[in-house]
Amino acid sequence: MAENLNLTITGGASERKQDKIIELRPTLFIGIGGTGMQVLMRVRRRILNTVWGGAGKRKRIEGLADFPIAQFIHFDLDNGAVIESGESQAKDLQFDQVKFTDDDKVVESFDMDKYSRDEDSLEKYPHIKEWLPLTPQRIRELRFDMSSGAGQIRAVSRLYFFDKYAKIRDKIRLKLKALKAGLSHERQLAELGLRMETNRFRIVIVGSVAGGTGSGSFLDMGLLARWLARSEVGAADVELMLFLPTGYTKANKDRVEANGYAALMELESAMMGNKGYVGRWDMYDRPELTREPYSEVYLIDSGNLAQQHTKDVSDVYHMVADSLFEDFASADFARAKRSIAVNQAQHKNSPYNAPVPQDRFGDMRLYFSKRFSSFGMAVLDTRQEAARDERAHRWAGAMLQAFFGVGGTDAGANRATDTQRDHFLAANMFLKGTPFSDFPEFSDRSIELKRSSGDFIDFRLVDELLEDRHGHLLAGVENRVNTRINDIRTGFDRSEWPAQVRDAMKHLERDAVRDQDSTADTTEDRISKRRREVLEDVKKVVRDQLYGYLDNKEFGGLEYVLSLVEQIKDRIEAPGSGLTAQIGANAERYREIKEAVRSREYERLLNNLEQTRSTFGFLSNGEKQAGVVMDHLRTEMANALKFHLRAKAARSGMAWWANCKRAAKACWPCWPN
């Protein structure tokens, strides 16, 4: 391992050695349960962090899709298992590259009720009933929480395997096809200094016998993988890395050891060719299963024969990950291991005949399988690598200090101030605050606004969303209201005015408000369209401005930009006091005003307009009163629509920020989540 790490830094003879094309076996890694996930996450991280290729052509891959020699599957019930122990998802810059994608996982919800709804539930699944030790009643009594794993119950894990069999089968087939297709990626592999062996594939299954998921499904997984490998790639060595219970005794020692004992007893029987373990996993497939589930089994423990134990099982995760990765980093090492394994196989085929006291047991014979192996791994550290790392980090720090202002002694010198943050928000993101005081005048003195009792701060973003290339939306609404009121006054008898006003308001609202029956574009649709336009404008302006700051020594370079980005995010998203919270509160204020105008002021004025019809005897006075009421209605109808649209624009402003943050993350990777 140390030699491989040195090859990524040093030159000369080491680089000439690295020029040699490394022939590797296409490998499918299957991690079962938490242990499998922990080990394979470390393997994935090593693949990403290694510098591949020869002299002058060394490179790191950007993602595991660029490494066609390896494919991964994670099988588990625990939806919360996403990152290796000792790592923080928030601080792990490689998390998005290292984590298992949906294409790599069979981690799903488990509807156990279908096997326990009544006493006859299992009769539908005879292939499950023949081995399941739990009755439907017992399953109901245990009340399993399937969202956090198998709860160290092996039968639950195996039942989950049978339940998800079709998806596991299809996932393995898909991954084996991807490995086979990788044989044609010769140019891509040559750039990494690699070449695939075409005559043999490898499947490595990693799990433990301590918990529930691994100890309950590792035998089924091995048998399924060997069957599918024969049909998809012709032949594959299927190996098992099985962790023993010793490193997990803190998690309920009695249960861990009981699971381990039961799982190892089943493994012993299976490796001696007992084909009664399973015949099928569903009612349709009839798999032709091999005599044994694995061609090689490695038992991994946290202690050795000298009874020396590591305090942390993650040390063993690292060791196994190092060993698996070395098969990619050094073809000579991998071939040497396979050669030794072949030589050892002749000693492992016959069973071990354990001596027993003849005076007590007579001619009895006690046999055990010798098909199991183990391994350890050590790294010779000459301290040269540490010295090179120290110099490389020191030089890198000096370069960052010189080019980007990172690493200075004054921690606050390069940080953005609150004033600079607020100026950036106002100048580049339409988030300048201005007092809003344009409230309607209510003639009904009983109307009380709970949220809008006084002036409040609104933001330029709302007005920006209310104006597009055709003009200001609120002015357009006001013009349409005036036109309709004038048409009613000149085109209809005064007795018809109330009905015509109601009909006009209905049409005006239909033109402005989007609902499920709307077919034509509404004013709300124009706001949504304008939001997308503003987002594109802000994306470009913010990106250009932030990149411009990187080379601006006046602002301090990278540290200034990172602090500015963090402060912008906090200023916008702070719970209760952030700008999105303020814009959301403004949306509720506008909605409250609109409701007061629409349900109280508008309806009161319509009632007054209807009353003017009873004053025909006093014609001139009735017409005058109706005209005054119509003028008031003109104002309040426009107010109801305008405040509805202001509420819509404020809500769009909140959604705008969510889209803006996703866009900023895409074009500026350091943008916080």
DANORWO-V589747 format. One record per run of one state. SS is the DSSP state (~ for helix, > for strand, _ for the rest). FROM is the first residue (numbers start at 1). TO is the last residue. If there is no record, write none. Layout:
# DANORWO-V589747
SS/FROM/TO, SS/FROM/TO
This chain:
# DANORWO-V589747
_/1/1, ~/2/7, _/8/12, ~/13/18, _/19/21, >/22/32, ~/33/49, _/50/51, >/52/52, _/53/58, >/59/59, _/60/63, ~/64/66, _/67/69, >/70/76, _/77/94, ~/95/98, _/99/101, ~/102/104, >/105/107, _/108/111, ~/112/115, _/116/120, ~/121/124, _/125/125, ~/126/129, _/130/135, ~/136/142, _/143/145, ~/146/148, _/149/153, ~/154/163, _/164/164, ~/165/184, _/185/185, ~/186/191, _/192/193, >/194/208, _/209/212, ~/213/232, _/233/235, >/236/243, _/244/244, ~/245/248, _/249/252, ~/253/271, _/272/295, >/296/300, _/301/302, >/303/303, _/304/308, >/309/309, _/310/313, ~/314/329, _/330/330, ~/331/348, _/349/351, >/352/354, _/355/357, ~/358/361, _/362/365, >/366/368, _/369/371, >/372/373, _/374/383, ~/384/404, _/405/417, ~/418/428, _/429/432, >/433/436, _/437/455, >/456/459, ~/460/465, _/466/466, >/467/468, _/469/470, >/471/472, ~/473/491, _/492/493, ~/494/512, _/513/522, ~/523/550, _/551/557, ~/558/573, _/574/578, ~/579/667, _/668/673
